[in-house]
Amino acid sequence: MGGQRQWLPLRVNQAGVMPIIFASSLLLLPYFILSQLAQVWPESSVMAVIVDAFNPGSSGFVYNLSYIIMIYFFCYFWTAITFNPKDMSDNLKDMGSFIPGYRPGARTAAHLEQVMTRVTYVGAAFLAIIAVIPTIISTTLTNNDFRTAQFFGGTGLLIIVSVALDLVQKIDSHLIMRNYPGLLDADD
């Protein structure tokens, strides 16, 4: 119908917290291997420097840079797995919708892929900042324990908010399914 406005919801952070979980888990592997090698060669000062560079509790540039790179990689990887622009383009085409300026089909899918690449870049930057800030604050500004900063850091808060929003959405969908007013509906 003429005069209607429609929108296509694309999430800025399509991957959620998964890139942070994968990156932190994989970054423990080099630290573990290098610390075991440092025990084999305890007199090597070079090995001690390398182990300290990959220590999650240190404010090492190598650890933080590796963490950010892995977060970006896993953001793009997870988005590529979960977001299929061809299916979305086909769904739009089947419903008779289109993106103004782009033909339905392959051009719409290419445009959606380009938009998601740009949006994922911003979402990955957000996740990287959320993940690295507690490490930097705990090691440089305050002398708190690294584990405390990680526990109360942005990643834990992001997980709590995600779970709470998902819970509210599921409760709301069950209420609406049983013909009750939704949890999020405003009372007039």
N, C-alpha and C positions, 0 to 999 in steps of 0.2 A: 504494500500500500504506500502511496505517496505520503511524504511528510514524516514517516517513522524513522527513528534513529536506532541503529543497532550497533552492537559492539562485539568484539571477539576477545574474550578474556585470555590473556597470556600472562603467565606468572613470571615475575622478575627472577625469582629464585625457584626455578623448575626442579632443581635437584634436592632441595631441602637441606638437611644436615649431613646427608650421606657423604659428600666430598670431604668434609672435615673429619668424619669418622674414618674414611678410607685413608686419607693423607696422614693422620696422626698414627694410625695403626701401621702403615707401611714405613713411616719414619722411625719407628721403634726398631725395625729390623737392622738398619745399618748401625745404629747405636749399640745394639746387643752384640752384633758380630764384631764391631771394632773394639768394644770393651773386652770381649773374650780374647781378641788378638793382642790387646794391650797387656793382658795378664800373662800371655805367652812371652812377650818381649817387654818386660817391665822397665828396662833401662832406656828404651827408645823415647826420647822427648818429642819426636815428631808424631809418634802414635798417640801420645797423651794429648797433644794439641788437636789432632784429628778427632779423637774421642770427645773432647770438650766441645768441638764445633758442632757435633751432632747430638749433644746432650739436650734433651727437651727442657731442662731446668735452667739452662744458660741463655744468655741473651745473644747467642752467637748469630752472626750474620748468615752463616751457611745454613743453619737449621731453619731460621725464619724464611730465608729465600727459597729453600727447598720446600718448605711447608706451603708457601704461597703458590709456587709453581705446581705442586701436586694438587692443591685445591682447584686451581684453574683447570688443570687437566681433567680431574674427576667431575667438575661441573659440566664441562663440555661432553665428556663421556656419558654421564648419566642423562643429560638432556638428549643426546643423540639416541639413547636407548628408549627413553620414555616418551619423547615427543616425535610424532610422525606427521610431518607437514603434508604428505601425500594423502593420508587418510583424512586429515582435517579439510584439505582442499576438496576431496571427493564428497565429504559430508556437506560442505557448503554448497557444492554444485547440486547435490541431490535435494537439498532444501530450497533451491532456487535463490540462494544468496550469493553474493559476490563481494569482492573488495573493489571499491571504485578505482578505476585506472588499470586494473589487471584482469585479464581474461580468466574465466574459470578453467581449472585443470592444472596443467604443468606450470604456467606462469604464476598462478596463485600459490602453488606449492613452493616455487623458487622464492617468491616474495616472503612467504612465511618463514622459510629457512633462513633468509637473510635477516629478517627481523629478530628471530630467536637467537641468531648468532650475536647480534648486537646487545640484546637484552641479557643474554647469558654472561656476556663480558661484565656488565654492570653488577649482575647478581653474584658473580664470582668475586668481584672486588669487594662487595659487601661482606661475603663470607670470609674472605681473607682478612679483612680488617677485624671482624668479630673474633676470629681465631687467634690472631697475632697480638692484639692489644693486651690481653691479660699477661702474656709472656713478657712483653716489653715493660709493662707497668710493674710487674712483680720483681723483675730483675734490675731495673734501672732506677725507678722512682722510689719504690719502697723495698724494704728488705724482707718481704713476706715470703713464705714458702711457695714454691711454684705450684704445688698441688692444690693449695688453698685458692690461689688465683684462678686456676683452671676450673675448680669446682664452682666458684661464684662468678666465673667469667661469662662472656657472651654466648658461648656455645651451649652451656647448660640452660641459660635463660631462653635461648632460641628453641631448644628441645621442649622445655616446659610450656612455652607459649604455643608451639605447634601441636602438642598433645592436647592442650586445653581447647584450642580452636577445633580440632578434629572431634573431640568429645562432644562439644556443644553442637557441632554440625550433625553428628550421628543422633544425638538426642532429639534435635529438631526434626530430622527426617523421619524418625520413628513416631513422633507426635503427629506430624502431618499425615503420615501413612494411616494412622488410626483416627483421622478426622478430628483431631484436637487442634486448637490454635497452636501455632509454632512457638517455640521458646524465644525466638528472636522477633516475633511479631509485636508491633507497638499497639498498646491498648488505647483506644480513642475515648 
